[in-house]
């Protein structure tokens, strides 16, 4: 499926004239998941990006002269298909590529775009080594795993948790490395990791892990995992069904309607995410705008995250004053303090993963409550 969005300047239409002759289209390709396991993350992100593009193009494009054209192709949540689609989009002449919410397909696509010198963003992949694995044309758009892990470890120690159990999967960098970063950060704060379990993504039977956890003596004070749907729902159903009420720490992958549809099973779960809409905040204003446009509240922060990527692209092209790919890449790498609806976003001085705050959220009664938010101390963040 191919989706093209282009909105002419309203002022120009009202005046009965076309966009200025100097207008130069910015072609942005999306090698993202419209189907498969990554679709619940890529599709909300795309919806937010579309909102930003609509607003930018309604003003005549970036700086009033660079209208944005989006071309989206389905990667089916498959790394090989992502690389294939990335090559097709590069051949189509894109100036920026956006990849899925996972490091593995993003790296596969990034190897294509790095060689072609096309700046590339992942919608919400969080593995901090992603940009190192690809090169200087690759960028993230979400708080990195090691940053999220530092926030979770700090919270765990503040709660008095001394002993943790970590559940991870080697099937993706996200489900493997984020729990490992947590273990590193937790131990650095004096905590003890009693054990580490593994699972295969997509498995429905967690009985062996549940039995293992139940037999631990002493029992863990907290369980940390980066599992997401369908694995997280299956795990927590079986864990709670076995009478294990140990607190659970999760990551941004469970910020989804599926998690909140689990009802009381997820009460007390604390997880990291990109932002929280406090009263009077830019994110609260964005959520109100979204509700006015679509008639419902946004059900995940990935929508706002996609919108913020549109603002980053706008800031970079404005700074470059060009649609030339290398000029845009250089501008992205020097961005500081881009005001997104989820907070300030900077790339200057980083290795391609943005410096941005993390919100810590607790689930109770199907609602979110803010535990805290901010940027962790650099000394607390495990090395990539």
C-alpha positions as CSV (number, residue, x, y, z in Angstrom):
1,X,0.0,0.0,0.0
2,X,1.3,3.4,-0.9
3,X,0.1,6.5,0.9
4,X,0.7,10.0,-0.4
5,X,0.0,13.2,1.6
6,X,0.3,16.7,0.2
7,X,-1.6,19.7,1.4
8,X,-1.3,23.0,-0.5
9,X,-1.0,26.3,1.2
10,X,-4.5,27.4,2.2
11,X,-3.6,31.0,1.7
12,X,-2.4,30.2,-1.9
13,X,-5.7,28.4,-2.6
14,X,-7.8,31.2,-1.3
15,X,-5.9,33.6,-3.5
16,X,-6.4,31.4,-6.5
17,X,-2.7,30.9,-7.1
18,X,-0.4,27.9,-6.9
19,X,2.5,27.5,-4.5
20,X,5.4,29.8,-5.4
21,X,7.6,28.6,-8.2
22,X,10.5,28.3,-5.7
23,X,8.7,25.5,-3.8
24,X,10.8,22.4,-3.7
25,X,9.1,19.2,-2.6
26,X,10.7,17.2,0.3
27,X,10.1,13.5,-0.4
28,X,10.0,11.5,2.8
29,X,9.9,7.7,2.5
30,X,8.4,5.4,5.2
31,X,9.6,1.8,5.3
32,X,7.3,1.0,8.2
33,X,5.0,-1.7,9.4
34,X,1.4,-1.4,8.4
35,X,0.9,-5.1,9.3
36,X,2.5,-7.5,11.7
37,X,3.9,-7.2,15.2
38,X,5.3,-3.7,14.8
39,X,2.1,-2.2,13.4
40,X,0.7,-1.3,16.8
41,X,3.7,1.1,17.2
42,X,4.4,2.2,13.7
43,X,0.8,3.1,12.8
44,X,0.1,5.4,15.7
45,X,3.5,7.1,15.0
46,X,2.5,7.5,11.4
47,X,-0.8,9.1,12.4
48,X,1.0,11.6,14.5
49,X,3.5,12.4,11.7
50,X,0.6,12.9,9.3
51,X,-0.8,15.5,11.6
52,X,2.5,17.4,11.7
53,X,2.8,17.2,7.9
54,X,-0.7,18.4,7.4
55,X,0.0,21.4,9.6
56,X,3.3,22.2,7.9
57,X,1.9,21.8,4.3
58,X,-1.1,24.0,5.2
59,X,1.4,26.8,5.7
60,X,3.0,26.2,2.3
61,X,5.6,23.7,3.5
62,X,8.7,24.0,5.7
63,X,9.7,27.7,5.8
64,X,6.8,28.3,3.4
65,X,8.7,26.7,0.5
66,X,9.4,23.0,1.1
67,X,6.1,21.0,1.0
68,X,6.4,17.5,2.3
69,X,5.3,14.4,0.4
70,X,5.1,11.2,2.3
71,X,5.4,7.8,0.6
72,X,4.7,4.8,2.8
73,X,5.3,1.1,2.0
74,X,4.5,-1.8,4.2
75,X,7.5,-3.8,5.6
76,X,5.2,-6.4,7.2
77,X,7.3,-6.2,10.4
78,X,10.1,-8.1,8.6
79,X,13.7,-7.0,8.6
80,X,14.4,-8.4,5.1
81,X,11.3,-6.7,3.7
82,X,12.3,-3.5,5.4
83,X,15.7,-3.5,3.6
84,X,13.9,-4.2,0.3
85,X,11.4,-1.4,0.7
86,X,14.2,1.0,1.8
87,X,16.1,0.3,-1.4
88,X,12.9,0.9,-3.4
89,X,12.3,4.2,-1.7
90,X,16.0,5.3,-2.2
91,X,15.5,4.5,-5.9
92,X,12.4,6.7,-5.9
93,X,14.6,9.7,-4.8
94,X,13.6,10.2,-1.2
95,X,15.6,12.7,0.9
96,X,14.7,11.2,4.3
97,X,13.7,7.7,5.3
98,X,11.7,6.6,8.4
99,X,12.0,3.0,9.6
100,X,10.1,0.8,12.1
101,X,9.9,0.9,15.8
102,X,12.6,-1.7,16.2
103,X,16.4,-1.7,15.8
104,X,16.8,-4.9,13.8
105,X,14.7,-3.8,10.7
106,X,16.0,-0.2,11.2
107,X,19.6,-1.4,11.0
108,X,18.8,-3.4,7.9
109,X,17.3,-0.4,6.2
110,X,20.0,1.9,7.6
111,X,22.7,-0.1,5.8
112,X,21.0,0.8,2.6
113,X,20.5,4.5,3.3
114,X,24.0,5.0,4.9
115,X,25.5,3.9,1.6
116,X,23.1,6.2,-0.3
117,X,23.7,9.1,2.2
118,X,20.1,9.5,3.0
119,X,19.3,10.6,6.6
120,X,17.2,8.0,8.4
121,X,15.1,8.0,11.5
122,X,13.6,5.1,13.3
123,X,10.1,6.0,14.5
124,X,10.7,4.6,18.0
125,X,13.5,2.0,18.1
126,X,15.4,2.5,21.3
127,X,18.5,0.4,21.1
128,X,21.4,2.8,21.6
129,X,23.8,0.8,19.5
130,X,21.5,1.1,16.5
131,X,23.1,4.3,15.3
132,X,26.6,3.0,16.0
133,X,25.8,-0.1,13.9
134,X,24.8,1.9,10.9
135,X,26.7,5.2,10.8
136,X,26.3,9.0,10.9
137,X,23.2,9.1,8.7
138,X,21.1,7.1,11.2
139,X,19.1,8.7,14.0
140,X,16.7,7.6,16.7
141,X,13.5,9.4,17.8
142,X,12.8,8.0,21.2
143,X,14.5,7.8,24.6
144,X,17.2,5.1,24.3
145,X,17.0,1.7,26.2
146,X,20.0,2.5,28.5
147,X,18.3,5.8,29.4
148,X,15.0,4.1,30.2
149,X,16.9,1.4,32.2
150,X,18.6,4.0,34.3
151,X,15.2,5.6,35.1
152,X,13.7,2.2,36.1
153,X,16.7,1.3,38.2
154,X,16.6,4.6,40.1
155,X,12.9,4.1,40.8
156,X,13.4,0.5,41.9
157,X,16.0,1.6,44.5
158,X,13.8,4.5,45.7
159,X,11.0,1.9,46.3
160,X,13.4,-0.1,48.5
161,X,13.6,-3.0,46.1
162,X,16.8,-4.9,46.8
163,X,16.4,-8.1,44.7
164,X,15.2,-8.2,41.1
165,X,14.4,-10.9,38.5
166,X,15.0,-10.0,34.8
167,X,13.0,-11.5,31.9
168,X,14.4,-11.0,28.4
169,X,14.3,-12.4,24.9
170,X,17.2,-12.8,22.5
171,X,14.9,-12.4,19.5
172,X,15.3,-8.6,19.3
173,X,17.9,-6.1,20.6
174,X,15.1,-4.3,22.5
175,X,13.8,-7.3,24.4
176,X,17.4,-8.4,25.1
177,X,19.4,-5.3,25.8
178,X,17.0,-3.1,27.8
179,X,16.7,-5.7,30.6
180,X,20.4,-6.1,30.5
181,X,20.9,-2.4,30.9
182,X,18.5,-2.4,33.8
183,X,20.4,-5.2,35.5
184,X,23.7,-3.2,35.1
185,X,22.1,0.0,36.4
186,X,20.4,-1.8,39.3
187,X,23.5,-3.5,40.4
188,X,25.5,-0.3,40.2
189,X,23.0,1.1,42.8
190,X,23.6,-1.8,45.1
191,X,20.8,-4.0,44.0
192,X,21.0,-7.8,43.4
193,X,19.7,-9.7,40.3
194,X,18.5,-13.0,41.6
195,X,18.1,-14.5,38.2
196,X,17.5,-14.0,34.5
197,X,14.9,-15.8,32.4
198,X,14.4,-15.9,28.7
199,X,11.4,-16.3,26.4
200,X,10.8,-16.6,22.6
201,X,8.8,-13.8,21.1
202,X,5.3,-14.9,20.2
203,X,5.2,-17.8,22.7
204,X,2.0,-18.2,24.7
205,X,3.2,-20.6,27.4
206,X,5.2,-18.9,30.2
207,X,4.6,-21.7,32.7
208,X,8.2,-22.7,33.0
209,X,9.2,-19.1,33.8
210,X,6.4,-18.6,36.2
211,X,7.4,-21.9,38.0
212,X,11.0,-20.7,38.1
213,X,10.0,-17.4,39.6
214,X,7.7,-18.9,42.2
215,X,10.5,-21.3,43.4
216,X,13.0,-18.5,44.0
217,X,14.1,-18.3,47.6
218,X,14.4,-15.5,48.6
219,X,11.7,-14.2,46.3
220,X,12.4,-11.1,44.1
221,X,11.1,-7.7,45.2
222,X,10.5,-6.8,41.6
223,X,10.4,-8.3,38.1
224,X,11.7,-6.3,35.1
225,X,11.0,-7.1,31.5
226,X,10.9,-5.4,28.1
227,X,8.3,-7.9,26.8
228,X,5.5,-6.3,24.8
229,X,2.4,-7.6,23.0
230,X,1.5,-10.4,22.6
231,X,4.1,-11.7,25.1
232,X,3.6,-9.3,28.0
233,X,-0.2,-9.9,28.3
234,X,0.5,-13.7,28.2
235,X,3.2,-13.5,30.8
236,X,1.3,-11.3,33.3
237,X,-1.9,-13.4,33.0
238,X,0.0,-16.5,33.9
239,X,2.1,-14.9,36.5
240,X,-0.9,-13.4,38.4
241,X,-2.9,-16.6,37.8
242,X,-0.2,-18.4,39.7
243,X,-0.7,-16.1,42.7
244,X,2.6,-14.2,42.2
245,X,1.9,-10.5,42.9
246,X,5.5,-9.3,42.7
247,X,5.6,-5.7,41.3
248,X,6.5,-5.4,37.6
249,X,8.6,-2.8,35.8
250,X,8.1,-2.5,32.1
251,X,9.2,-0.3,29.3
252,X,7.7,1.8,26.5
253,X,6.6,-1.2,24.5
254,X,3.6,-1.8,26.8
255,X,2.2,1.7,26.3
256,X,-0.6,0.3,24.2
257,X,-4.3,-0.2,24.3
258,X,-3.8,-4.0,24.6
259,X,-2.0,-3.5,28.0
260,X,-4.7,-1.2,29.3
261,X,-7.3,-3.6,28.2
262,X,-6.0,-6.2,30.7
263,X,-7.9,-4.5,33.6
264,X,-6.9,-5.2,37.1
265,X,-4.2,-7.6,36.0
266,X,-1.9,-4.7,35.2
267,X,-2.7,-2.5,38.2
268,X,0.5,-1.3,39.8
269,X,2.7,-2.0,36.7
270,X,5.2,0.9,36.3
271,X,6.7,1.6,32.9
272,X,8.8,4.1,31.0
273,X,7.4,6.2,28.1
274,X,8.2,9.3,26.1
275,X,5.9,11.7,27.8
276,X,2.9,12.4,30.1
277,X,0.2,15.0,29.7
278,X,0.3,17.1,32.8
279,X,-2.2,19.9,33.1
280,X,-1.3,22.9,30.9
281,X,1.6,21.0,29.2
282,X,2.2,21.0,25.4
283,X,1.3,17.3,25.4
284,X,-2.0,18.0,27.0
285,X,-2.7,20.7,24.3
286,X,-1.7,18.2,21.6
287,X,-4.1,15.6,23.0
288,X,-6.9,18.1,23.0
289,X,-6.1,19.0,19.4
290,X,-6.1,15.3,18.5
291,X,-9.5,14.8,20.1
292,X,-11.0,17.7,18.3
293,X,-9.7,16.3,15.0
294,X,-10.6,12.7,15.5
295,X,-13.3,12.7,18.1
296,X,-11.4,10.6,20.6
297,X,-8.5,10.8,23.0
298,X,-5.1,9.5,21.7
299,X,-4.7,6.0,23.2
300,X,-0.9,5.9,23.1
301,X,2.0,8.4,23.3
302,X,3.4,7.0,20.0
303,X,1.0,9.4,18.2
304,X,2.7,12.4,19.9
305,X,6.1,10.8,19.2
306,X,5.3,10.7,15.5
307,X,4.2,14.3,15.6
308,X,7.4,15.3,17.2
309,X,9.4,13.6,14.5
310,X,7.6,15.9,12.0
311,X,8.8,18.9,14.1
312,X,12.4,17.6,14.1
313,X,12.3,17.2,10.3
314,X,10.9,20.7,10.0
315,X,13.6,22.1,12.3
316,X,16.4,20.3,10.4
317,X,15.2,21.4,6.9
318,X,14.6,25.0,8.2
319,X,18.2,25.0,9.5
320,X,19.6,23.5,6.3
321,X,17.4,25.7,4.1
322,X,17.7,22.9,1.6
323,X,16.2,19.5,0.6
324,X,19.6,18.1,-0.1
325,X,20.1,15.0,1.9
326,X,23.6,15.6,3.3
327,X,22.7,19.2,4.3
328,X,19.7,17.8,6.2
329,X,21.8,15.2,7.9
330,X,24.3,17.8,9.1
331,X,21.4,20.0,10.4
332,X,19.8,17.1,12.3
333,X,23.2,16.3,14.0
334,X,23.4,19.9,15.2
335,X,19.8,20.4,16.5
336,X,19.4,21.6,20.1
337,X,16.3,22.2,22.0
338,X,13.7,21.4,19.4
339,X,10.4,22.0,21.2
340,X,8.2,18.9,20.8
341,X,4.9,18.2,22.4
342,X,6.6,15.5,24.6
343,X,9.5,17.8,25.6
344,X,12.7,19.3,24.4
345,X,14.7,17.2,21.8
346,X,18.4,17.6,21.1
347,X,20.9,15.7,18.8
348,X,24.0,18.0,19.2
349,X,26.8,16.1,20.9
350,X,25.0,12.7,20.8
351,X,25.8,9.7,18.6
352,X,22.5,9.9,16.8
353,X,20.1,9.0,19.7
354,X,18.2,12.1,20.9
355,X,18.7,13.6,24.3
356,X,15.1,13.7,25.8
357,X,13.3,13.1,29.0
358,X,11.6,9.9,30.1
359,X,8.3,9.7,31.9
360,X,7.6,7.0,34.5
361,X,4.0,6.0,34.5
362,X,1.9,3.7,36.8
363,X,-1.2,1.9,35.7
364,X,-4.2,1.8,38.1
365,X,-7.8,1.1,37.2
366,X,-7.1,1.4,33.5
367,X,-5.6,4.9,33.8
368,X,-2.1,6.3,33.8
369,X,-0.7,8.3,36.7
370,X,2.7,10.1,36.6
371,X,5.4,8.8,38.9
372,X,8.0,11.3,37.6
373,X,9.8,12.5,34.5
374,X,13.1,13.9,33.5
375,X,16.5,13.1,32.1
376,X,18.6,10.7,34.3
377,X,22.1,11.7,35.5
378,X,24.7,10.7,32.8
379,X,26.6,8.7,35.4
380,X,23.6,6.5,36.0
381,X,23.2,5.6,32.3
382,X,24.9,2.3,31.3
383,X,27.3,2.5,28.4
384,X,25.8,1.4,25.0
